[in-house]
Amino acid sequence: MENTRQQRIARLIQKDLSDLFLRYARALQGTLISVSEVRISPDLSIAHVYVSIFPQDKVATTMAQIQEDTHKIRFELGNLERHQLRIIPELSFHLDETLDKMERIDELLNR
């Protein structure tokens, strides 16, 4: 269970990362990256960021690029949140497969 402070910081990070990925996706042309959820550790040192990537054929290359640019993304996030957070958490990116799972379940149920 997350406390109120964790939830507030997670929402702040999600909003700012969404803005960053909007600019980041322009460089990747034709790729849409959305931040579906952010979970932050109780000590506020690690943020688990769940991203959805569209189209499906670019998922692997885009996730590899995001993993490679993690430090750059954290630096840019720090510039955006420097007046609100004293310490910027480490970012851990994960692929959010919730929509794929829902689509698969729906497909199975409609047979």
Jmol script that loads the backbone (N, CA, C; Angstrom):
load data "model"
ATOM      1  N   MET A   1       0.834  -1.187   0.000  1.00  0.00           N
ATOM      2  CA  MET A   1       0.000   0.000   0.000  1.00  0.00           C
ATOM      3  C   MET A   1       0.877   1.247   0.000  1.00  0.00           C
ATOM      4  N   GLU A   2       0.502   2.171  -0.839  1.00  0.00           N
ATOM      5  CA  GLU A   2       1.260   3.411  -0.922  1.00  0.00           C
ATOM      6  C   GLU A   2       0.615   4.473  -0.044  1.00  0.00           C
ATOM      7  N   ASN A   3       1.441   5.273   0.595  1.00  0.00           N
ATOM      8  CA  ASN A   3       0.876   6.365   1.364  1.00  0.00           C
ATOM      9  C   ASN A   3       0.633   7.566   0.450  1.00  0.00           C
ATOM     10  N   THR A   4       0.065   8.604   1.000  1.00  0.00           N
ATOM     11  CA  THR A   4      -0.329   9.767   0.209  1.00  0.00           C
ATOM     12  C   THR A   4       0.868  10.450  -0.445  1.00  0.00           C
ATOM     13  N   ARG A   5       1.963  10.541   0.267  1.00  0.00           N
ATOM     14  CA  ARG A   5       3.160  11.186  -0.298  1.00  0.00           C
ATOM     15  C   ARG A   5       3.688  10.407  -1.500  1.00  0.00           C
ATOM     16  N   GLN A   6       3.732   9.095  -1.392  1.00  0.00           N
ATOM     17  CA  GLN A   6       4.184   8.275  -2.517  1.00  0.00           C
ATOM     18  C   GLN A   6       3.266   8.462  -3.722  1.00  0.00           C
ATOM     19  N   GLN A   7       1.977   8.480  -3.491  1.00  0.00           N
ATOM     20  CA  GLN A   7       1.032   8.648  -4.590  1.00  0.00           C
ATOM     21  C   GLN A   7       1.175  10.008  -5.253  1.00  0.00           C
ATOM     22  N   ARG A   8       1.372  11.038  -4.447  1.00  0.00           N
ATOM     23  CA  ARG A   8       1.514  12.392  -4.985  1.00  0.00           C
ATOM     24  C   ARG A   8       2.786  12.510  -5.830  1.00  0.00           C
ATOM     25  N   ILE A   9       3.873  11.956  -5.331  1.00  0.00           N
ATOM     26  CA  ILE A   9       5.133  12.010  -6.076  1.00  0.00           C
ATOM     27  C   ILE A   9       5.045  11.161  -7.334  1.00  0.00           C
ATOM     28  N   ALA A  10       4.383  10.004  -7.253  1.00  0.00           N
ATOM     29  CA  ALA A  10       4.217   9.142  -8.429  1.00  0.00           C
ATOM     30  C   ALA A  10       3.423   9.861  -9.513  1.00  0.00           C
ATOM     31  N   ARG A  11       2.366  10.576  -9.136  1.00  0.00           N
ATOM     32  CA  ARG A  11       1.575  11.335 -10.124  1.00  0.00           C
ATOM     33  C   ARG A  11       2.406  12.454 -10.746  1.00  0.00           C
ATOM     34  N   LEU A  12       3.209  13.125  -9.939  1.00  0.00           N
ATOM     35  CA  LEU A  12       4.069  14.198 -10.439  1.00  0.00           C
ATOM     36  C   LEU A  12       5.083  13.647 -11.448  1.00  0.00           C
ATOM     37  N   ILE A  13       5.706  12.530 -11.100  1.00  0.00           N
ATOM     38  CA  ILE A  13       6.684  11.911 -12.002  1.00  0.00           C
ATOM     39  C   ILE A  13       5.992  11.433 -13.275  1.00  0.00           C
ATOM     40  N   GLN A  14       4.808  10.847 -13.149  1.00  0.00           N
ATOM     41  CA  GLN A  14       4.080  10.361 -14.326  1.00  0.00           C
ATOM     42  C   GLN A  14       3.754  11.511 -15.274  1.00  0.00           C
ATOM     43  N   LYS A  15       3.301  12.628 -14.732  1.00  0.00           N
ATOM     44  CA  LYS A  15       2.951  13.784 -15.567  1.00  0.00           C
ATOM     45  C   LYS A  15       4.187  14.324 -16.283  1.00  0.00           C
ATOM     46  N   ASP A  16       5.280  14.503 -15.543  1.00  0.00           N
ATOM     47  CA  ASP A  16       6.485  15.061 -16.149  1.00  0.00           C
ATOM     48  C   ASP A  16       7.127  14.101 -17.152  1.00  0.00           C
ATOM     49  N   LEU A  17       7.112  12.801 -16.855  1.00  0.00           N
ATOM     50  CA  LEU A  17       7.658  11.835 -17.810  1.00  0.00           C
ATOM     51  C   LEU A  17       6.797  11.766 -19.072  1.00  0.00           C
ATOM     52  N   SER A  18       5.495  11.929 -18.923  1.00  0.00           N
ATOM     53  CA  SER A  18       4.623  11.941 -20.103  1.00  0.00           C
ATOM     54  C   SER A  18       4.997  13.087 -21.030  1.00  0.00           C
ATOM     55  N   ASP A  19       5.265  14.250 -20.440  1.00  0.00           N
ATOM     56  CA  ASP A  19       5.686  15.403 -21.242  1.00  0.00           C
ATOM     57  C   ASP A  19       7.049  15.145 -21.904  1.00  0.00           C
ATOM     58  N   LEU A  20       7.967  14.545 -21.149  1.00  0.00           N
ATOM     59  CA  LEU A  20       9.284  14.235 -21.710  1.00  0.00           C
ATOM     60  C   LEU A  20       9.186  13.234 -22.858  1.00  0.00           C
ATOM     61  N   PHE A  21       8.361  12.205 -22.688  1.00  0.00           N
ATOM     62  CA  PHE A  21       8.229  11.189 -23.736  1.00  0.00           C
ATOM     63  C   PHE A  21       7.493  11.711 -24.954  1.00  0.00           C
ATOM     64  N   LEU A  22       6.691  12.726 -24.789  1.00  0.00           N
ATOM     65  CA  LEU A  22       6.043  13.353 -25.939  1.00  0.00           C
ATOM     66  C   LEU A  22       7.109  13.965 -26.852  1.00  0.00           C
ATOM     67  N   ARG A  23       8.070  14.656 -26.248  1.00  0.00           N
ATOM     68  CA  ARG A  23       9.179  15.218 -27.027  1.00  0.00           C
ATOM     69  C   ARG A  23      10.127  14.128 -27.514  1.00  0.00           C
ATOM     70  N   TYR A  24      10.345  13.127 -26.692  1.00  0.00           N
ATOM     71  CA  TYR A  24      11.227  12.012 -27.024  1.00  0.00           C
ATOM     72  C   TYR A  24      10.696  11.235 -28.225  1.00  0.00           C
ATOM     73  N   ALA A  25       9.389  11.056 -28.291  1.00  0.00           N
ATOM     74  CA  ALA A  25       8.771  10.284 -29.377  1.00  0.00           C
ATOM     75  C   ALA A  25       8.859  11.028 -30.713  1.00  0.00           C
ATOM     76  N   ARG A  26       8.937  12.336 -30.661  1.00  0.00           N
ATOM     77  CA  ARG A  26       9.077  13.102 -31.915  1.00  0.00           C
ATOM     78  C   ARG A  26      10.367  12.710 -32.637  1.00  0.00           C
ATOM     79  N   ALA A  27      11.410  12.448 -31.872  1.00  0.00           N
ATOM     80  CA  ALA A  27      12.686  12.041 -32.465  1.00  0.00           C
ATOM     81  C   ALA A  27      12.593  10.643 -33.060  1.00  0.00           C
ATOM     82  N   LEU A  28      11.701   9.820 -32.528  1.00  0.00           N
ATOM     83  CA  LEU A  28      11.543   8.450 -33.021  1.00  0.00           C
ATOM     84  C   LEU A  28      10.512   8.352 -34.139  1.00  0.00           C
ATOM     85  N   GLN A  29       9.878   9.416 -34.505  1.00  0.00           N
ATOM     86  CA  GLN A  29       8.892   9.534 -35.580  1.00  0.00           C
ATOM     87  C   GLN A  29       8.052   8.282 -35.812  1.00  0.00           C
ATOM     88  N   GLY A  30       6.777   8.435 -35.568  1.00  0.00           N
ATOM     89  CA  GLY A  30       5.845   7.344 -35.798  1.00  0.00           C
ATOM     90  C   GLY A  30       5.672   6.426 -34.609  1.00  0.00           C
ATOM     91  N   THR A  31       6.219   6.800 -33.469  1.00  0.00           N
ATOM     92  CA  THR A  31       6.100   5.984 -32.263  1.00  0.00           C
ATOM     93  C   THR A  31       5.379   6.791 -31.192  1.00  0.00           C
ATOM     94  N   LEU A  32       4.446   6.141 -30.518  1.00  0.00           N
ATOM     95  CA  LEU A  32       3.713   6.759 -29.421  1.00  0.00           C
ATOM     96  C   LEU A  32       4.123   6.078 -28.128  1.00  0.00           C
ATOM     97  N   ILE A  33       4.599   6.857 -27.168  1.00  0.00           N
ATOM     98  CA  ILE A  33       5.017   6.332 -25.870  1.00  0.00           C
ATOM     99  C   ILE A  33       4.148   6.984 -24.809  1.00  0.00           C
ATOM    100  N   SER A  34       3.462   6.165 -24.012  1.00  0.00           N
ATOM    101  CA  SER A  34       2.654   6.717 -22.935  1.00  0.00           C
ATOM    102  C   SER A  34       3.048   6.071 -21.616  1.00  0.00           C
ATOM    103  N   VAL A  35       3.035   6.857 -20.558  1.00  0.00           N
ATOM    104  CA  VAL A  35       3.357   6.376 -19.220  1.00  0.00           C
ATOM    105  C   VAL A  35       2.043   5.978 -18.566  1.00  0.00           C
ATOM    106  N   SER A  36       1.842   4.677 -18.381  1.00  0.00           N
ATOM    107  CA  SER A  36       0.570   4.210 -17.847  1.00  0.00           C
ATOM    108  C   SER A  36       0.540   4.200 -16.328  1.00  0.00           C
ATOM    109  N   GLU A  37       1.681   4.002 -15.697  1.00  0.00           N
ATOM    110  CA  GLU A  37       1.699   3.960 -14.235  1.00  0.00           C
ATOM    111  C   GLU A  37       3.102   4.188 -13.717  1.00  0.00           C
ATOM    112  N   VAL A  38       3.187   4.792 -12.537  1.00  0.00           N
ATOM    113  CA  VAL A  38       4.460   4.950 -11.840  1.00  0.00           C
ATOM    114  C   VAL A  38       4.246   4.459 -10.414  1.00  0.00           C
ATOM    115  N   ARG A  39       5.108   3.553  -9.993  1.00  0.00           N
ATOM    116  CA  ARG A  39       5.082   3.072  -8.607  1.00  0.00           C
ATOM    117  C   ARG A  39       6.399   3.451  -7.976  1.00  0.00           C
ATOM    118  N   ILE A  40       6.319   4.057  -6.799  1.00  0.00           N
ATOM    119  CA  ILE A  40       7.530   4.540  -6.152  1.00  0.00           C
ATOM    120  C   ILE A  40       7.760   3.774  -4.857  1.00  0.00           C
ATOM    121  N   SER A  41       9.014   3.488  -4.553  1.00  0.00           N
ATOM    122  CA  SER A  41       9.354   2.725  -3.353  1.00  0.00           C
ATOM    123  C   SER A  41       9.054   3.555  -2.102  1.00  0.00           C
ATOM    124  N   PRO A  42       8.863   2.894  -0.951  1.00  0.00           N
ATOM    125  CA  PRO A  42       8.545   3.629   0.287  1.00  0.00           C
ATOM    126  C   PRO A  42       9.597   4.659   0.688  1.00  0.00           C
ATOM    127  N   ASP A  43      10.867   4.411   0.359  1.00  0.00           N
ATOM    128  CA  ASP A  43      11.905   5.385   0.705  1.00  0.00           C
ATOM    129  C   ASP A  43      12.115   6.428  -0.392  1.00  0.00           C
ATOM    130  N   LEU A  44      11.275   6.405  -1.427  1.00  0.00           N
ATOM    131  CA  LEU A  44      11.271   7.376  -2.530  1.00  0.00           C
ATOM    132  C   LEU A  44      12.562   7.371  -3.343  1.00  0.00           C
ATOM    133  N   SER A  45      13.283   6.254  -3.337  1.00  0.00           N
ATOM    134  CA  SER A  45      14.550   6.215  -4.052  1.00  0.00           C
ATOM    135  C   SER A  45      14.459   5.553  -5.423  1.00  0.00           C
ATOM    136  N   ILE A  46      13.427   4.741  -5.653  1.00  0.00           N
ATOM    137  CA  ILE A  46      13.279   4.044  -6.930  1.00  0.00           C
ATOM    138  C   ILE A  46      11.864   4.237  -7.445  1.00  0.00           C
ATOM    139  N   ALA A  47      11.759   4.617  -8.707  1.00  0.00           N
ATOM    140  CA  ALA A  47      10.458   4.755  -9.359  1.00  0.00           C
ATOM    141  C   ALA A  47      10.366   3.722 -10.471  1.00  0.00           C
ATOM    142  N   HIS A  48       9.384   2.840 -10.381  1.00  0.00           N
ATOM    143  CA  HIS A  48       9.132   1.855 -11.429  1.00  0.00           C
ATOM    144  C   HIS A  48       8.132   2.476 -12.400  1.00  0.00           C
ATOM    145  N   VAL A  49       8.563   2.692 -13.624  1.00  0.00           N
ATOM    146  CA  VAL A  49       7.759   3.384 -14.628  1.00  0.00           C
ATOM    147  C   VAL A  49       7.289   2.361 -15.662  1.00  0.00           C
ATOM    148  N   TYR A  50       5.963   2.272 -15.836  1.00  0.00           N
ATOM    149  CA  TYR A  50       5.376   1.346 -16.795  1.00  0.00           C
ATOM    150  C   TYR A  50       4.964   2.134 -18.035  1.00  0.00           C
ATOM    151  N   VAL A  51       5.523   1.771 -19.188  1.00  0.00           N
ATOM    152  CA  VAL A  51       5.247   2.491 -20.423  1.00  0.00           C
ATOM    153  C   VAL A  51       4.559   1.580 -21.436  1.00  0.00           C
ATOM    154  N   SER A  52       3.683   2.187 -22.219  1.00  0.00           N
ATOM    155  CA  SER A  52       3.043   1.505 -23.346  1.00  0.00           C
ATOM    156  C   SER A  52       3.603   2.114 -24.618  1.00  0.00           C
ATOM    157  N   ILE A  53       3.896   1.278 -25.587  1.00  0.00           N
ATOM    158  CA  ILE A  53       4.498   1.737 -26.834  1.00  0.00           C
ATOM    159  C   ILE A  53       3.652   1.260 -27.997  1.00  0.00           C
ATOM    160  N   PHE A  54       3.358   2.180 -28.901  1.00  0.00           N
ATOM    161  CA  PHE A  54       2.601   1.856 -30.102  1.00  0.00           C
ATOM    162  C   PHE A  54       3.351   2.402 -31.294  1.00  0.00           C
ATOM    163  N   PRO A  55       3.496   1.723 -32.353  1.00  0.00           N
ATOM    164  CA  PRO A  55       2.989   0.422 -32.780  1.00  0.00           C
ATOM    165  C   PRO A  55       3.817  -0.723 -32.208  1.00  0.00           C
ATOM    166  N   GLN A  56       3.244  -1.897 -32.229  1.00  0.00           N
ATOM    167  CA  GLN A  56       3.850  -3.080 -31.629  1.00  0.00           C
ATOM    168  C   GLN A  56       5.178  -3.482 -32.264  1.00  0.00           C
ATOM    169  N   ASP A  57       5.362  -3.196 -33.529  1.00  0.00           N
ATOM    170  CA  ASP A  57       6.605  -3.622 -34.189  1.00  0.00           C
ATOM    171  C   ASP A  57       7.820  -2.813 -33.744  1.00  0.00           C
ATOM    172  N   LYS A  58       7.608  -1.697 -33.051  1.00  0.00           N
ATOM    173  CA  LYS A  58       8.724  -0.868 -32.594  1.00  0.00           C
ATOM    174  C   LYS A  58       8.978  -0.975 -31.098  1.00  0.00           C
ATOM    175  N   VAL A  59       8.306  -1.914 -30.422  1.00  0.00           N
ATOM    176  CA  VAL A  59       8.421  -2.032 -28.974  1.00  0.00           C
ATOM    177  C   VAL A  59       9.849  -2.361 -28.536  1.00  0.00           C
ATOM    178  N   ALA A  60      10.442  -3.361 -29.136  1.00  0.00           N
ATOM    179  CA  ALA A  60      11.774  -3.807 -28.706  1.00  0.00           C
ATOM    180  C   ALA A  60      12.835  -2.724 -28.890  1.00  0.00           C
ATOM    181  N   THR A  61      12.835  -2.093 -30.055  1.00  0.00           N
ATOM    182  CA  THR A  61      13.851  -1.061 -30.304  1.00  0.00           C
ATOM    183  C   THR A  61      13.631   0.167 -29.434  1.00  0.00           C
ATOM    184  N   THR A  62      12.377   0.540 -29.227  1.00  0.00           N
ATOM    185  CA  THR A  62      12.079   1.717 -28.404  1.00  0.00           C
ATOM    186  C   THR A  62      12.434   1.467 -26.944  1.00  0.00           C
ATOM    187  N   MET A  63      12.102   0.280 -26.415  1.00  0.00           N
ATOM    188  CA  MET A  63      12.453  -0.029 -25.022  1.00  0.00           C
ATOM    189  C   MET A  63      13.971  -0.063 -24.848  1.00  0.00           C
ATOM    190  N   ALA A  64      14.679  -0.593 -25.828  1.00  0.00           N
ATOM    191  CA  ALA A  64      16.144  -0.614 -25.758  1.00  0.00           C
ATOM    192  C   ALA A  64      16.693   0.811 -25.733  1.00  0.00           C
ATOM    193  N   GLN A  65      16.117   1.686 -26.534  1.00  0.00           N
ATOM    194  CA  GLN A  65      16.553   3.086 -26.572  1.00  0.00           C
ATOM    195  C   GLN A  65      16.255   3.787 -25.248  1.00  0.00           C
ATOM    196  N   ILE A  66      15.087   3.509 -24.685  1.00  0.00           N
ATOM    197  CA  ILE A  66      14.719   4.107 -23.392  1.00  0.00           C
ATOM    198  C   ILE A  66      15.678   3.625 -22.306  1.00  0.00           C
ATOM    199  N   GLN A  67      15.970   2.333 -22.277  1.00  0.00           N
ATOM    200  CA  GLN A  67      16.907   1.788 -21.284  1.00  0.00           C
ATOM    201  C   GLN A  67      18.282   2.434 -21.425  1.00  0.00           C
ATOM    202  N   GLU A  68      18.706   2.655 -22.656  1.00  0.00           N
ATOM    203  CA  GLU A  68      20.007   3.267 -22.908  1.00  0.00           C
ATOM    204  C   GLU A  68      20.039   4.725 -22.450  1.00  0.00           C
ATOM    205  N   ASP A  69      18.924   5.433 -22.604  1.00  0.00           N
ATOM    206  CA  ASP A  69      18.845   6.858 -22.274  1.00  0.00           C
ATOM    207  C   ASP A  69      18.303   7.129 -20.873  1.00  0.00           C
ATOM    208  N   THR A  70      18.269   6.136 -20.004  1.00  0.00           N
ATOM    209  CA  THR A  70      17.691   6.295 -18.670  1.00  0.00           C
ATOM    210  C   THR A  70      18.331   7.444 -17.894  1.00  0.00           C
ATOM    211  N   HIS A  71      19.648   7.551 -17.933  1.00  0.00           N
ATOM    212  CA  HIS A  71      20.332   8.616 -17.182  1.00  0.00           C
ATOM    213  C   HIS A  71      19.987   9.995 -17.747  1.00  0.00           C
ATOM    214  N   LYS A  72      19.891  10.097 -19.050  1.00  0.00           N
ATOM    215  CA  LYS A  72      19.520  11.368 -19.679  1.00  0.00           C
ATOM    216  C   LYS A  72      18.082  11.747 -19.300  1.00  0.00           C
ATOM    217  N   ILE A  73      17.190  10.776 -19.305  1.00  0.00           N
ATOM    218  CA  ILE A  73      15.787  11.023 -18.948  1.00  0.00           C
ATOM    219  C   ILE A  73      15.694  11.451 -17.484  1.00  0.00           C
ATOM    220  N   ARG A  74      16.463  10.797 -16.607  1.00  0.00           N
ATOM    221  CA  ARG A  74      16.455  11.159 -15.183  1.00  0.00           C
ATOM    222  C   ARG A  74      16.980  12.578 -14.983  1.00  0.00           C
ATOM    223  N   PHE A  75      18.011  12.958 -15.740  1.00  0.00           N
ATOM    224  CA  PHE A  75      18.561  14.303 -15.648  1.00  0.00           C
ATOM    225  C   PHE A  75      17.515  15.343 -16.061  1.00  0.00           C
ATOM    226  N   GLU A  76      16.822  15.084 -17.168  1.00  0.00           N
ATOM    227  CA  GLU A  76      15.791  16.010 -17.633  1.00  0.00           C
ATOM    228  C   GLU A  76      14.630  16.075 -16.642  1.00  0.00           C
ATOM    229  N   LEU A  77      14.277  14.942 -16.043  1.00  0.00           N
ATOM    230  CA  LEU A  77      13.234  14.917 -15.019  1.00  0.00           C
ATOM    231  C   LEU A  77      13.667  15.737 -13.811  1.00  0.00           C
ATOM    232  N   GLY A  78      14.934  15.633 -13.453  1.00  0.00           N
ATOM    233  CA  GLY A  78      15.466  16.417 -12.343  1.00  0.00           C
ATOM    234  C   GLY A  78      15.388  17.908 -12.605  1.00  0.00           C
ATOM    235  N   ASN A  79      15.616  18.316 -13.838  1.00  0.00           N
ATOM    236  CA  ASN A  79      15.494  19.734 -14.175  1.00  0.00           C
ATOM    237  C   ASN A  79      14.053  20.218 -14.038  1.00  0.00           C
ATOM    238  N   LEU A  80      13.096  19.368 -14.369  1.00  0.00           N
ATOM    239  CA  LEU A  80      11.685  19.754 -14.265  1.00  0.00           C
ATOM    240  C   LEU A  80      11.207  19.792 -12.817  1.00  0.00           C
ATOM    241  N   GLU A  81      11.732  18.915 -11.987  1.00  0.00           N
ATOM    242  CA  GLU A  81      11.218  18.769 -10.624  1.00  0.00           C
ATOM    243  C   GLU A  81      12.173  19.284  -9.552  1.00  0.00           C
ATOM    244  N   ARG A  82      13.154  20.073  -9.933  1.00  0.00           N
ATOM    245  CA  ARG A  82      14.171  20.486  -8.977  1.00  0.00           C
ATOM    246  C   ARG A  82      13.625  21.306  -7.813  1.00  0.00           C
ATOM    247  N   HIS A  83      12.491  21.969  -7.987  1.00  0.00           N
ATOM    248  CA  HIS A  83      11.925  22.775  -6.908  1.00  0.00           C
ATOM    249  C   HIS A  83      10.906  21.994  -6.081  1.00  0.00           C
ATOM    250  N   GLN A  84      10.532  20.797  -6.526  1.00  0.00           N
ATOM    251  CA  GLN A  84       9.519  20.032  -5.811  1.00  0.00           C
ATOM    252  C   GLN A  84      10.091  18.822  -5.082  1.00  0.00           C
ATOM    253  N   LEU A  85      11.155  18.237  -5.596  1.00  0.00           N
ATOM    254  CA  LEU A  85      11.761  17.061  -4.971  1.00  0.00           C
ATOM    255  C   LEU A  85      13.216  17.336  -4.651  1.00  0.00           C
ATOM    256  N   ARG A  86      13.623  16.901  -3.474  1.00  0.00           N
ATOM    257  CA  ARG A  86      15.016  17.094  -3.091  1.00  0.00           C
ATOM    258  C   ARG A  86      15.917  16.074  -3.776  1.00  0.00           C
ATOM    259  N   ILE A  87      15.443  14.827  -3.850  1.00  0.00           N
ATOM    260  CA  ILE A  87      16.203  13.756  -4.490  1.00  0.00           C
ATOM    261  C   ILE A  87      15.348  13.152  -5.599  1.00  0.00           C
ATOM    262  N   ILE A  88      15.895  13.078  -6.783  1.00  0.00           N
ATOM    263  CA  ILE A  88      15.186  12.469  -7.918  1.00  0.00           C
ATOM    264  C   ILE A  88      15.422  10.962  -7.853  1.00  0.00           C
ATOM    265  N   PRO A  89      14.349  10.172  -7.844  1.00  0.00           N
ATOM    266  CA  PRO A  89      14.525   8.712  -7.723  1.00  0.00           C
ATOM    267  C   PRO A  89      15.168   8.098  -8.971  1.00  0.00           C
ATOM    268  N   GLU A  90      15.810   6.954  -8.767  1.00  0.00           N
ATOM    269  CA  GLU A  90      16.319   6.168  -9.888  1.00  0.00           C
ATOM    270  C   GLU A  90      15.112   5.673 -10.681  1.00  0.00           C
ATOM    271  N   LEU A  91      15.236   5.632 -11.984  1.00  0.00           N
ATOM    272  CA  LEU A  91      14.132   5.211 -12.835  1.00  0.00           C
ATOM    273  C   LEU A  91      14.361   3.791 -13.336  1.00  0.00           C
ATOM    274  N   SER A  92      13.329   2.983 -13.210  1.00  0.00           N
ATOM    275  CA  SER A  92      13.360   1.617 -13.713  1.00  0.00           C
ATOM    276  C   SER A  92      12.178   1.471 -14.668  1.00  0.00           C
ATOM    277  N   PHE A  93      12.464   1.297 -15.950  1.00  0.00           N
ATOM    278  CA  PHE A  93      11.411   1.244 -16.964  1.00  0.00           C
ATOM    279  C   PHE A  93      10.974  -0.192 -17.233  1.00  0.00           C
ATOM    280  N   HIS A  94       9.648  -0.370 -17.326  1.00  0.00           N
ATOM    281  CA  HIS A  94       9.054  -1.670 -17.609  1.00  0.00           C
ATOM    282  C   HIS A  94       8.010  -1.493 -18.701  1.00  0.00           C
ATOM    283  N   LEU A  95       7.859  -2.508 -19.518  1.00  0.00           N
ATOM    284  CA  LEU A  95       6.839  -2.482 -20.563  1.00  0.00           C
ATOM    285  C   LEU A  95       5.501  -2.869 -19.953  1.00  0.00           C
ATOM    286  N   ASP A  96       4.495  -2.045 -20.150  1.00  0.00           N
ATOM    287  CA  ASP A  96       3.149  -2.323 -19.644  1.00  0.00           C
ATOM    288  C   ASP A  96       2.404  -3.145 -20.693  1.00  0.00           C
ATOM    289  N   GLU A  97       2.094  -4.367 -20.353  1.00  0.00           N
ATOM    290  CA  GLU A  97       1.436  -5.276 -21.286  1.00  0.00           C
ATOM    291  C   GLU A  97      -0.033  -5.479 -20.944  1.00  0.00           C
ATOM    292  N   THR A  98      -0.611  -4.609 -20.141  1.00  0.00           N
ATOM    293  CA  THR A  98      -1.996  -4.744 -19.712  1.00  0.00           C
ATOM    294  C   THR A  98      -2.960  -4.728 -20.891  1.00  0.00           C
ATOM    295  N   LEU A  99      -2.777  -3.807 -21.817  1.00  0.00           N
ATOM    296  CA  LEU A  99      -3.682  -3.719 -22.962  1.00  0.00           C
ATOM    297  C   LEU A  99      -3.599  -4.955 -23.843  1.00  0.00           C
ATOM    298  N   ASP A 100      -2.397  -5.489 -24.019  1.00  0.00           N
ATOM    299  CA  ASP A 100      -2.230  -6.708 -24.814  1.00  0.00           C
ATOM    300  C   ASP A 100      -2.946  -7.884 -24.152  1.00  0.00           C
ATOM    301  N   LYS A 101      -2.821  -7.976 -22.825  1.00  0.00           N
ATOM    302  CA  LYS A 101      -3.478  -9.060 -22.098  1.00  0.00           C
ATOM    303  C   LYS A 101      -4.997  -8.930 -22.168  1.00  0.00           C
ATOM    304  N   MET A 102      -5.499  -7.702 -22.044  1.00  0.00           N
ATOM    305  CA  MET A 102      -6.946  -7.487 -22.133  1.00  0.00           C
ATOM    306  C   MET A 102      -7.465  -7.853 -23.513  1.00  0.00           C
ATOM    307  N   GLU A 103      -6.735  -7.481 -24.538  1.00  0.00           N
ATOM    308  CA  GLU A 103      -7.129  -7.803 -25.908  1.00  0.00           C
ATOM    309  C   GLU A 103      -7.145  -9.309 -26.129  1.00  0.00           C
ATOM    310  N   ARG A 104      -6.154  -9.999 -25.599  1.00  0.00           N
ATOM    311  CA  ARG A 104      -6.069 -11.453 -25.738  1.00  0.00           C
ATOM    312  C   ARG A 104      -7.229 -12.139 -25.015  1.00  0.00           C
ATOM    313  N   ILE A 105      -7.560 -11.681 -23.813  1.00  0.00           N
ATOM    314  CA  ILE A 105      -8.683 -12.246 -23.059  1.00  0.00           C
ATOM    315  C   ILE A 105      -9.985 -12.010 -23.796  1.00  0.00           C
ATOM    316  N   ASP A 106     -10.157 -10.809 -24.311  1.00  0.00           N
ATOM    317  CA  ASP A 106     -11.369 -10.483 -25.064  1.00  0.00           C
ATOM    318  C   ASP A 106     -11.492 -11.360 -26.303  1.00  0.00           C
ATOM    319  N   GLU A 107     -10.368 -11.579 -26.962  1.00  0.00           N
ATOM    320  CA  GLU A 107     -10.349 -12.440 -28.155  1.00  0.00           C
ATOM    321  C   GLU A 107     -10.740 -13.876 -27.801  1.00  0.00           C
ATOM    322  N   LEU A 108     -10.237 -14.370 -26.677  1.00  0.00           N
ATOM    323  CA  LEU A 108     -10.559 -15.732 -26.240  1.00  0.00           C
ATOM    324  C   LEU A 108     -12.029 -15.875 -25.846  1.00  0.00           C
ATOM    325  N   LEU A 109     -12.561 -14.838 -25.221  1.00  0.00           N
ATOM    326  CA  LEU A 109     -13.963 -14.882 -24.789  1.00  0.00           C
ATOM    327  C   LEU A 109     -14.939 -14.792 -25.956  1.00  0.00           C
ATOM    328  N   ASN A 110     -14.538 -14.151 -27.020  1.00  0.00           N
ATOM    329  CA  ASN A 110     -15.423 -13.977 -28.183  1.00  0.00           C
ATOM    330  C   ASN A 110     -15.380 -15.131 -29.170  1.00  0.00           C
ATOM    331  N   ARG A 111     -14.644 -16.163 -28.888  1.00  0.00           N
ATOM    332  CA  ARG A 111     -14.586 -17.323 -29.792  1.00  0.00           C
ATOM    333  C   ARG A 111     -15.827 -18.130 -29.721  1.00  0.00           C
TER     334      ARG A 111
END
end "model"
wireframe off; spacefill off
backbone 0.3
color backbone group
